[in-house]
Amino acid sequence: MNSDMLVRITRYYRALNRLRAIGLEKVFAHNLSDAAGVSAAVVRKDFSLLEIHGQKRGGYEITDLIDRLSRLLGKGEPQNVIVVGCGRIGKALMHYSGFEPDGIRIVAGFDSDPIVYSDASHPVPVYPMSRLDEMVEALDSKVAIITVPESAAADTAEKLFDAGIRGILNFSPITLKPRPAAPGEIPAVVHNINIALELEQIFYQLQFPDGRKQ
């Protein structure tokens, strides 16, 4: 499965959960096409490749689709995620409850500032960086979100890989790369999200919608 198809499958999964929540039992390809931003033909093609078949006039059973896509996406037990860097973005992520319907739990934060990790008002425990290795193992977490300053990002990523983290969502301004995998080891994954860059691209596309400067 390529990355584009994976993104679509994730969008189908979220849309299906919303439809089930409002009491629907069946869904048609055109319902999911709107949620994923593709045509109904692409939805049917994706499901055909996954050997998921609906009824010509009855559509797809929502419960069955959710079950199939859930297994495909590796959803089962909730996935524990940690946040490193508990400033404004980190705190916002820790206070956000919208991940839970997707089986994702923010279970801990880590920071180097004693004032931050001694503050009991956080919705999840916040620990000093010195306890990173211990808590990653105890929490059985494989994914971390980095929201530290640029100067600390690369060192933070190395500490996370050393602690056993295999996936990083990086909100710091610097682009990080995954550590090369050892023989027989599953490669690490790093996704970089530069909010300023994303906004710049939007501004550019608004100014030059055809992709060319005037």
Legacy VTK file of the C-alpha trace (Angstrom):
# vtk DataFile Version 3.0
C-alpha trace
ASCII
DATASET POLYDATA
POINTS 214 float
0.000 0.000 0.000
1.480 3.357 -1.008
1.352 6.464 1.199
-1.470 8.118 -0.776
-3.691 5.080 -0.374
-2.846 4.882 3.337
-3.987 8.495 3.785
-7.259 7.697 2.010
-7.829 4.570 4.104
-7.317 6.617 7.267
-9.869 9.171 6.050
-12.360 6.418 5.201
-11.910 4.988 8.683
-12.596 8.312 10.389
-15.611 9.033 8.190
-17.049 5.583 8.912
-16.788 6.120 12.652
-18.628 9.428 12.317
-21.372 7.783 10.247
-21.750 4.959 12.746
-21.967 7.486 15.584
-25.078 9.045 14.009
-26.741 5.656 13.669
-26.090 4.677 10.042
-25.526 1.001 9.216
-24.670 1.116 5.506
-22.576 3.419 3.353
-21.978 3.931 -0.351
-18.758 4.792 -2.151
-19.894 8.341 -2.912
-20.392 9.002 0.840
-16.766 8.129 1.540
-15.472 9.882 -1.567
-16.509 13.251 -0.117
-14.654 12.567 3.139
-11.455 11.510 1.359
-11.557 14.127 -1.396
-11.526 11.561 -4.201
-14.024 10.109 -6.645
-16.351 7.231 -5.832
-14.467 5.201 -8.433
-11.243 5.581 -6.424
-13.040 4.409 -3.266
-14.335 1.315 -5.053
-10.882 0.652 -6.517
-9.224 0.938 -3.094
-11.725 -1.479 -1.561
-11.337 -3.873 -4.485
-7.552 -3.923 -3.973
-8.193 -4.683 -0.298
-10.679 -7.409 -1.306
-13.552 -5.571 0.365
-16.763 -6.037 -1.551
-20.142 -4.420 -1.024
-23.534 -5.042 -2.571
-24.366 -3.302 -5.806
-27.505 -1.672 -4.426
-26.986 -2.144 -0.699
-23.591 -0.521 -0.344
-21.125 -1.534 2.376
-21.853 -2.586 5.930
-20.301 0.141 8.108
-19.465 -2.162 11.019
-17.748 -4.610 8.688
-15.775 -1.853 6.978
-14.622 -0.385 10.288
-13.506 -3.809 11.462
-11.578 -4.527 8.243
-9.917 -1.103 8.092
-9.158 -1.180 11.811
-7.185 -4.395 11.403
-5.489 -3.022 8.303
-4.387 0.118 10.152
-3.135 -1.910 13.092
-5.740 -0.583 15.470
-6.553 -2.721 18.457
-5.239 -1.755 21.834
-4.897 2.038 22.248
-1.550 3.398 21.071
0.377 5.328 23.720
2.099 8.520 22.578
4.375 10.845 24.527
5.037 14.560 24.061
8.527 15.993 24.485
8.557 19.730 25.023
5.615 20.969 27.079
5.396 24.557 25.910
2.332 25.985 24.203
2.053 23.410 21.425
2.916 20.541 23.750
0.341 21.638 26.319
-2.319 22.026 23.633
-1.669 18.469 22.449
-1.819 17.097 25.976
-5.151 18.848 26.612
-6.678 17.709 23.305
-9.065 14.770 23.709
-9.881 14.289 20.031
-7.248 11.596 19.493
-8.992 9.020 21.684
-11.730 7.985 19.189
-8.884 6.944 16.869
-7.291 4.802 19.570
-4.475 7.262 20.292
-3.678 8.314 23.858
-1.281 11.039 24.966
0.005 9.370 28.111
2.898 11.556 29.266
4.889 14.683 28.660
8.602 15.344 29.147
10.405 18.628 29.690
13.761 19.888 30.928
12.261 22.763 32.943
11.549 21.839 36.608
8.759 24.413 36.733
6.946 22.587 33.920
7.234 19.032 35.204
6.434 20.018 38.783
3.152 21.633 37.692
0.309 19.302 38.726
-2.305 20.976 36.501
-1.422 18.974 33.379
-4.008 16.393 32.222
-1.256 13.767 31.950
1.926 13.322 34.022
4.941 15.381 32.955
8.371 13.955 33.741
11.940 15.282 33.612
13.988 14.171 30.610
16.164 12.113 32.951
13.269 9.642 33.277
12.705 9.252 29.541
14.158 5.744 29.145
12.368 4.455 32.230
8.946 5.828 31.324
9.020 4.949 27.621
9.478 1.330 28.633
6.883 1.504 31.423
4.289 3.150 29.186
5.035 0.852 26.256
5.186 3.835 23.918
6.683 3.628 20.433
5.723 7.078 19.130
6.646 10.562 20.337
5.720 14.105 19.389
8.559 16.649 19.510
7.660 20.272 20.231
11.036 21.530 21.451
13.047 24.524 20.153
15.120 24.041 16.998
18.378 23.942 18.950
17.229 20.936 20.987
15.393 18.952 18.307
18.201 16.770 16.938
19.487 15.822 20.397
15.933 15.096 21.568
15.352 12.781 18.600
18.531 10.825 19.399
17.464 10.433 23.020
14.062 9.173 21.889
15.574 6.600 19.538
17.925 5.483 22.337
14.895 5.059 24.618
13.137 2.791 22.125
10.874 5.233 20.309
10.408 4.169 16.666
8.196 6.953 15.319
8.443 10.726 15.701
6.044 13.500 14.737
8.257 16.576 14.689
6.777 20.056 15.192
10.131 21.769 15.703
11.359 24.135 12.933
14.218 21.813 11.913
13.868 18.831 9.586
14.784 15.573 11.302
15.716 12.264 9.706
15.144 8.770 11.106
18.086 6.865 12.483
19.247 4.113 10.072
17.851 0.735 11.058
20.126 -2.053 12.256
19.995 -5.354 10.319
16.650 -7.042 10.970
15.258 -3.974 12.728
12.063 -2.203 11.626
13.055 1.231 10.229
12.173 4.263 12.316
9.725 6.826 10.927
9.905 10.621 11.211
7.225 13.018 9.951
8.212 16.693 9.965
5.499 19.335 10.268
6.749 22.890 9.766
3.696 25.055 10.390
5.339 28.239 9.072
6.332 26.479 5.835
2.831 25.083 5.373
1.357 28.563 5.823
3.858 30.044 3.367
2.796 27.492 0.770
-0.856 28.404 1.293
-0.088 32.119 0.895
1.897 31.379 -2.264
-0.892 29.285 -3.765
-3.420 32.008 -3.006
-1.222 34.614 -4.685
-0.226 32.424 -7.654
-3.003 29.838 -8.092
-1.573 28.536 -11.376
1.836 27.973 -9.783
3.591 30.716 -11.737
4.759 34.125 -10.608
3.283 37.023 -12.509
LINES 1 215
214 0 1 2 3 4 5 6 7 8 9 10 11 12 13 14 15 16 17 18 19 20 21 22 23 24 25 26 27 28 29 30 31 32 33 34 35 36 37 38 39 40 41 42 43 44 45 46 47 48 49 50 51 52 53 54 55 56 57 58 59 60 61 62 63 64 65 66 67 68 69 70 71 72 73 74 75 76 77 78 79 80 81 82 83 84 85 86 87 88 89 90 91 92 93 94 95 96 97 98 99 100 101 102 103 104 105 106 107 108 109 110 111 112 113 114 115 116 117 118 119 120 121 122 123 124 125 126 127 128 129 130 131 132 133 134 135 136 137 138 139 140 141 142 143 144 145 146 147 148 149 150 151 152 153 154 155 156 157 158 159 160 161 162 163 164 165 166 167 168 169 170 171 172 173 174 175 176 177 178 179 180 181 182 183 184 185 186 187 188 189 190 191 192 193 194 195 196 197 198 199 200 201 202 203 204 205 206 207 208 209 210 211 212 213
